[in-house]
Amino acid sequence: CAICRATAALANFGLLDQRPHTSNGPGFLEMVSPDYNGQSFYIDKPSVAENNLITASCTGALLWTKHIIEYLDVFQSDTLESWYKYFSTGEPQYFFALMQTLPSEKG
């Protein structure tokens, strides 16, 4: 996983040359990593998750986090969707939907 400027570290080692990825916009990786050769694999989205690689722009932190949680299989899909909707909108109905998807802590 890499977000924002950390994507440049991956680019410096050639790890983005043959894999779908994103960063802080077209041209950013060329600017900060002169040996970057992954232009044809660049996807202009806030976050990209594919083939065990999760990258994001500085504005894609929430979606990047969702991709990581999904990859690690931390939540069931309905819990993850409610979590993402709540944190991306702040709407209380998604908080309550999130709480309903969690297992109860009865003893």
Secondary structure, DSSP 4 states (H G I P E B T S, - for coil): -EETTHHHHHHHTTTTTTS-B--SSTTHHHHH-TT---GGGB--SSEEEETTEEEE-TT-HHHHHHHHHHHHT-S-HHHHHHHHHHHHH--HHHHHHHHHHSPP---
